[in-house]
Amino acid sequence: MGELLIGIYVLVLSSFVGFEIINKVPPTLHTPLMSGANAISGITIVGALYAARHAEAKISVILGCVALAMATINVVGGFMVTNRMLAMFGSKKKK
Amino acid sequence: MTAQDVAQLIYLLSAVLFVVGLKRLTKVRTAQAGNMIAGVAMLLAVVGALLEYQIFSYQWIAIGIIAGTVIGAFAAQRVPMTEMPEMVAIFNGVGGAASGCVALSVLWGEIIEKSVTGTMAAAMGGDAAVTLFLSIIIGMVTLTGSVVAYLKLSGKISGSPILLPGRHLINALLLVGSLAAGGYMAFASSGTDQTVTLALGLSGAAALLGVLLVIPIGGADMPVVISLLNSYSGVAASATGFVIGNKVLIISGAMVGAAGLILTQIMCVAMNRSLANVIFGGFGEEGGGGGGKGGEYENVTSCGPEEAAMILENASSVIVVPGYGLAVAQAQHAVRELGDLLEKNGAEVRYAIHPVAGRMPGHMNVLLAEADIPYEQLVEMDDINPEFAQTDVVIVIGANDVVNPASLTDKESPIYGMPILEVHHAQTVFVIKRGLGSGFAGVKNVLFERDNTMMVFGDAKKVIQGLASELKETVPGLAA
């Protein structure tokens, strides 16, 4: 039960961090923020690495490989798209 | 210190950097750095995972990572700015599906392929068994819900709400059914055939649930839906964290889950609607039979670019109101050019941004930023509304519901109570639109019938370019 309880502690406290971080966001950043947060949810890539770490072509490993590919799309695509959006705000300020 | 300990410390550092990154993403000045920091955090998490888990073979890992990187990078590079909301929806969907697939993989790897004879709960612990099926359900709902949101946004299926009779009952049954199947699978099922059937059955039910949840929601509410699904994909990742006992997954997933929920709330407030209203009331449904919907237009005045340019020439203050039509016509650069001309002509030019203009909050800001329109000229709704009364000309470009005064006056209107940009107070309002069709909410816009409103029909980009060239002709100094 110890491990589960620690997990629940971590879950609740992290949720609060999430709630507290996002309280005042200028509308300009809503789309990039959503996109950035979405990229972070690609953290499931860690789970996918766990699932795809065997050599045999079993269903479990194939599922892991598919999960890994999808999580990587989420992570790589998500951060790149967010960066593209934010780069527009950046370039303008130098002028 | 063992490799395991090092891995845990790397995870901790990764989690801290996720918090810092997310925090910085909420401020314009630090946002880009925040995104980079979050990216580094993700890289650290991957390094931690490679250290923590005994990797038997890199074969499938390499295939997955390379395929994902190529597809992700290609999609991210190619997508035009106007289609960002759709792109986010798709990324979100695959993220949710990835969590579901990890859970399925664990189910196969730990239970089915090992031909475990007892229950799942006995083999892997009750908490892992429960979070496993939750992860599958949430992941599948996120996947199919996001795909429907994508199809609605990109216009591949109708944006209007599709309301099935008894849909709440069907949804409730699907949800209860998939949870029951999950519970049975975790605590009662023994024998692999039964477990496989249950796993596939609950995946299918959850997938169907995702479709049915989003189908009845109108296209105008898709941003809220995407934000909510974004929150779900975080929750799915967090549940996966419980399945494999990984803290960095629990932390980041929970954080995204909570952040997504808050962002959803912010968007609902901007539309003056409750989340329950978005999810359960197909838009316009409650206003059915009221006087505010549909109807023919009377007394609409329209003019061409020449006439509009003459009025613009003498304007000393101009406010541009961009909407989805601007995004569709890719008119942001033309708008910038027109704005520059007007400024040269001595007018003060500002851009009024409604929080839900376009298909996603901040959509317009991103587009205008692409055209290098200075950030300081973009003004938010609450700050600009008192200014309209002292403004000579307002140019509404492809926006509709967000400038409809019916929301202030007509209690029967389905959009009654939604805060709008009060452009009707300005001296002259030009509305650039392709026709008199209604906006996403399917509501007649009473602004178009007002005496101080002039419609300029046509494609937004062409009309704006027309306005710019007319201005150059009439004011000789501007062309240079």
Interface residues (C-beta under 8 A of the other chain):
Chain A: E3 L4 G7 V10 L11 V12 S14 S15 F16 V17 G18 F19 I21 I22 N23 K24 V25 P26 P27 T28 L29 H30 T31 P32 L33 M34 S35 G36 A37 N38 A39 I40 S41 G42 I43 T44 I45 V46 G47 A48 L49 Y50 A51 A52 R53 H54 A55 K58 I59 S60 V61 I62 L63 G64 C65 V66 A67 L68 A69 M70 A71 T72 I73 N74 V75 V76 G77 G78 F79 M80 V81 T82 N83 R84 M85 L86 A87 M88 F89 G90 S91 K92 K93 K95
Chain B: A15 F18 V19 G21 L22 K23 L25 T26 K27 V28 A31 Q32 G34 N35 M36 A38 G39 A41 M42 A45 V46 G48 A49 L50 Y53 Q54 I55 F56 S57 Q59 W60 I61 I63 G64 I65 A67 G68 T69 I71 G72 A73 A75 A76 Q77 V79 M81 M84 P85 M87 V88 F91 N92 V94 G95 G96 A97 A98 S99 C101 V102 L104 S105 V106 L107 W108 G109 I112 E113 G125 D127 I226 S227 N230 S233 G234 A236 A237 S238 T240 G241 F242 V243 I244 G245 N246 K247 V248 L249 I250 I251 S252 G253 A254 M255 V256 G257 A258 A259 G260 L261 I262 L263 I266 M267 A270 I353 P355 M360 P361 G362 H363 N365 V366 A369 E370 D372 P374 Y375 L378 E380
